[in-house]
Amino acid sequence: MRMLQSSNQDERSSSVGVAAGRPWHLFLALAVLAFLVIRVAGADTIDQAQTAYNEGRFTEAASIAKELNTSKGYTLAARALTIQVHFITKSKKKKQRQLKRAIRYAKAAVKLDRNNARAYLGLARSLGLYSRTLTRLQAARGRYAKQTREAIENALQVAPDSIAARVSMGRWHAGIIARVGSLMAGSMFGAREKQAIAFFDEAIQLSPPSKLTYHAIAAGLIALDSKKYKDKIYDLLQQALELPATDAFGQIVHGEIVKKLSALESSTS
């Protein structure tokens, strides 16, 4: 009789243990399901951000992408905002607000992934554009030229074959020279025309036909000396004009190419 009672007690204890264990199994299953849902939602979000970017909704793309809290998301957010500022935003105060956000996003992207070359280039673009909204004295005090160059150098360090980094470095040299003159650019910042041309030439040699690359290099040469490099500028813009625009940014660049070609033709007529 005691053995039967003991057996019944064991069965009840076992049943209670199983019953008590079921909620934990259920909790674990729900946790796994929630993790999978979050991952899928994250993938959808980056796709949505990229779609917004491709369609030219740059501020929306930035808002979506930065919510991911990933290096890739912050990089896209910074790039979207720099395009918005450079080609669309008109108000100086609004430009500065958007660029400050872009700088924060680019820095966050770098912090999350020190090997993300695009993040460094996004930081360089954001800093460079922001410095253009400042006076020369303000830009000098903020050491924006130095910070911008360091960001590009970091991009080249983690991605030695980067075409975009070479174009960015060439445009850094050209931009400094265009703003303060070759003498001051060389003595104060180490920016030199020969270096700009060398980086542009390397980028052209490494790059497959690219609308964005050719236009960016042409813009850098225009900043250096539009008369001296007129033939090269014209050749690059003509090549860029014939290449397809694959997204909204490409279409914006296409419009810029047409404007620059028109200006060149007007100056020679």
Salt bridges, closest charged atoms under 4 A:
GLU55 OE1 - ARG57 NH2 2.52
GLU60 OE1 - ARG57 NH1 2.78
GLU67 OE2 - LYS66 NZ 2.75
GLU150 OE2 - LYS146 NZ 2.61
GLU153 OE2 - ARG149 NE 3.18
GLU193 OE2 - LYS228 NZ 2.87
GLU202 OE1 - ARG166 NE 2.84
GLU256 OE2 - LYS259 NZ 3.64
GLU256 OE1 - LYS260 NZ 3.68
